[in-house]
Amino acid sequence: MTLDTLIPKAAGIMADRLRVVEKLKACKERLVESQQVARLEYYVLDVATGMRASSKILGDFFGIGDDYRRD
């Protein structure tokens, strides 16, 4: 492969990745909105490591700020 063929291929791969990232962001926004409407929350605690993860809505309910390490 030459540089002339690699550059367009790399640009295509990067464009595909950007499209996937944008789709994931949109899906996450829809999920958060659905959780808000349905009032669905989650909380996970890994007892072995002490790491916690929770939905933003649940964090908001308990006053946990966005700067709190969730996972």
C-alpha positions as CSV (number, residue, x, y, z in Angstrom):
1,M,0.0,0.0,0.0
2,T,1.2,3.5,-0.7
3,L,0.6,6.7,1.1
4,D,-1.9,7.7,-1.6
5,T,-4.1,4.8,-0.7
6,L,-3.6,4.8,3.1
7,I,-4.7,8.4,3.7
8,P,-8.2,8.0,2.1
9,K,-8.6,4.6,3.9
10,A,-7.6,6.2,7.3
11,A,-9.9,9.1,6.7
12,G,-12.8,6.7,6.0
13,I,-12.0,4.7,9.1
14,M,-12.0,7.9,11.2
15,A,-15.3,9.1,9.6
16,D,-16.9,5.7,10.4
17,R,-15.7,6.0,14.0
18,L,-17.1,9.5,14.4
19,R,-20.5,8.3,13.1
20,V,-20.5,5.4,15.6
21,V,-19.6,7.7,18.5
22,E,-22.4,10.1,17.5
23,K,-24.9,7.2,17.4
24,L,-23.7,6.1,20.8
25,K,-24.2,9.6,22.2
26,A,-27.7,9.8,20.8
27,C,-28.5,6.3,22.2
28,K,-27.2,7.4,25.6
29,E,-29.3,10.6,25.5
30,R,-32.4,8.5,24.7
31,L,-31.7,6.0,27.4
32,V,-31.3,8.8,30.0
33,E,-34.5,10.4,28.9
34,S,-36.3,7.1,29.1
35,Q,-35.0,6.5,32.6
36,Q,-36.2,9.9,33.6
37,V,-39.7,9.3,32.2
38,A,-40.0,5.8,33.7
39,R,-38.1,6.7,36.9
40,L,-35.7,3.8,36.4
41,E,-32.5,3.9,38.4
42,Y,-29.6,1.6,39.0
43,Y,-26.9,1.2,41.6
44,V,-24.0,-1.3,41.4
45,L,-21.4,-2.0,44.1
46,D,-18.4,-4.2,43.4
47,V,-17.7,-5.5,46.9
48,A,-14.3,-6.8,46.0
49,T,-13.0,-3.4,44.7
50,G,-15.4,-1.0,46.5
51,M,-16.2,0.6,43.1
52,R,-19.7,2.0,42.7
53,A,-21.7,2.9,39.7
54,S,-25.2,4.5,39.6
55,S,-27.5,6.3,37.3
56,K,-27.1,10.1,37.2
57,I,-30.8,10.4,38.1
58,L,-30.2,8.4,41.3
59,G,-27.1,10.5,42.0
60,D,-29.1,13.7,41.6
61,F,-31.8,12.3,43.9
62,F,-29.2,11.7,46.7
63,G,-27.3,15.0,45.9
64,I,-24.3,13.2,44.5
65,G,-22.5,15.7,42.2
66,D,-21.1,15.1,38.7
67,D,-17.6,15.2,40.1
68,Y,-18.2,12.1,42.3
69,R,-16.3,9.1,41.0
70,R,-19.1,6.7,40.0
71,D,-17.0,3.8,38.4
